[in-house]
Amino acid sequence: MASSKHHLSDQPLLRSHILDAARSIVVRQGFDALSMRKLADVVGYSPASLYLHFSGRDAIAHALGAEGHAGLLAALHSYDSTLDAVERVKSMAHAYVEFGRAHPEVYRLIYMQNAAYSEAIFNDASASGETALSVFAHALDVIGPAPGPAPLSAETLWAALHGIVSLSLTASKYLSAPADVLIDSTLDLCLSGVKKKPVRRQPGARAG
């Protein structure tokens, strides 16, 4: 009887096929459940066929993580057009936590699975050196000067938001306040000392 691993043999095995199957396994069962053999069974090819596209499980983790990281950055940048700089930061903060809670296994892969994975993901060429931290740093800088170094303010906000996501995923029963309330409380603390930059008047505009 023919092996089931060849039921797709009339189609070329594409990198996208492998990533789709890997993503499905990770989302449903977690990254620890992912193996080259299980992946081969899902796509219907021999494990050797997978190695033509990826050097191993770590390479697949890198690809999935880079994909997820790009999705997170896109979620943050979706508020770039928000005119009020403070509201922009607030919306980005909520979007960050919403992404992590909506895509827990992807978030874990980006930030919590393996330090080497995180470093490779952040250095991926598709990200062009951009991270959630750099996005928040820029957004806070637009608002105005805060007490202490600007990068520290962004790191404090990012660390707090990461804490909200990670606790929501692993210890939610110990959080008495909803995530949105925790985010707003964090923002109140981070923005309390920020002096908002004055809005420049358009040329020819008259004072009211």
N, C-alpha and C positions, 0 to 999 in steps of 0.2 A: 504494500500500500504506500502511496506517495506521502512524503512527509508534509505536514501542514506548514512547515517553515517555508515552503516554496509556493504557497497559494497566491503570492503576489509577484511571482517570478516573471510574469509577463509585463511587469512595470519596473522601471528603474527605481532603485532605492535612493531616495533623495534625502539630503540633510534635513529638510523640513519634515519629512515623514518621521525621522528619528526624534527630532525635537518635539513634535506633536505628541508622540507616544510617551516620551520621557516626561513631558509636562503633565500629561494625564496621570501618570503613576505618582508623580510628586504631589500633585494637588489632592489626589484621593487617598494616598497612603503615606505620604511623607517621603523626604529624600532618602532616609535610611532604607526604604523598600526598593530603591532603584538599583538594579544591577544590569550588567551587559547581557547576561543570559535571559533575564526576565524581559528586557527590552527587545531582544531578538525574537522571543516568543510572540510579543505583541505585534511587532511589525511584520512577522512572518518570514524572516530571513535568518540565516545562520549568524552567530556572533561575529564570525570573520568578516561578514559584509559590513557590520557596523564600524569596524576598525578602519575601513576605507575612508570613512568620513570623520571619525573622532578617535583620538589616541586612547581614550578610555573614559571611565566614569567622571574623572576630574574635569576633562575637557567638556563633557556634556553639562556638568554643573556650572562651569564658567559661562557657557553659551546661554543656559537658562537664566542664570543670575544677571548676565548683561542685558538680556531681554527684559527681565523684571525691573532692573534698575532704570532702563530707558522708559519703561511705563510709569515708574514713580516720578521721574523728572518731568515727564509729559503732564502728569497730574498737577504738579506744582506750577509748571509754566502755563497751565490753562488759565491762571489768574494774572498773568502778566499785564493784561489790558485793564485791570481794575485801577481806576484813577486814584482813589485814596490810598496812599502808601501804607497806612496802618491797617486798613481793611484788607489790603493785599496780603500782608504778612499773616493776618488772622485766618484768611481763607486758605492760604498755603499750609498753615499749621494744621487746620482741620483736615485738609486733603491728605496730608502726610499720614495722619493717624487712620483715616478712613481707608487708605490704600493698604496699610499694614494689616488692619483688621479684616479687610475683604479678601486679601491674598496672603494668608498666614504662612503657608509653606514657602511661597516665593520670598516673602519678607525674611523668613528665617534663613533662607539660602543666601540672600544678599548680605545680611548683617550678623547672623547668629550661628550659622552652621560650622564655619571653618574660617579662621583668620586669613589663610592663604587664598581661599575663594574670594573673600571680600576684597582683598588687595588686588587680585586679578580683575575682578569686576570693575572696581573703581578706575583701574588703569586701562580698561578696554578702550580701544581706539574710537569706538562709536560714541563714547561718552565725552570725548574731547577734553578730558580732565575735569569735567563738571561733576559735582556731587550735590546731594541734598544740602550739605553744609555750605557749599559755595553759593547755592541759590538763596539760602536764608541770609547769608552774610551780605550779599548784594541787596536783597530786599530791605534788610535793616539799615544798611548804609544810606539808602534812598530816603528813609524816614528822617534821620538826623543823628547827631552824636549821642552816644549813651555813656554812662559812667564806665570807665575802664576801657581796655582795648576792644575795638569793634569785633574782631574775630572771637573774643571770649564771649560776647553777648550771643553771637550766632551759635557757638558751641554749647552754651548753656541751654538755649532753646532747643537745639537738635537733641541734646542728651536727654532733656526732659520729655520731649515727644517720643523718643525711642523708648524711654522708660514706661510711658503710658501704653505704647503698643505692646511691648514685651510682657508687661504685667497683665494686660488685657488678654493676652494669648495663653499665659501660663499660670496666672494667679488671680483671675478675675473675681473670685469669690471673696478676696480680701480687700477689694476696692469698693467702698461704700458709695462713692460718687460716680455718676456716669462719665464716660470718656469726654464728652463735650464740655462738661463742667470742669474737669481737670485741665483740659486744653485752655479754656478761657482763664482759669486761675493762673496757669503758667504764663500766659500772655500778659496778664495784668502785672505779674512780677517782673517779667522781662522788659516790658515797655514802660514801666512806671517812671523810670528816670530818663527816658528818651525825650530830647527836645526836638519837636517836629520842625523840619526846615520850612521856612516861609515859602508860600506858593508864589512863583514869579508871575507878575502881571504881564499880560500880552501887550505888545507895543501899541500905544494909542489908547489903552484902556484907562478909564477915569476912576478915581477913588469914589466909593459910594458915599 
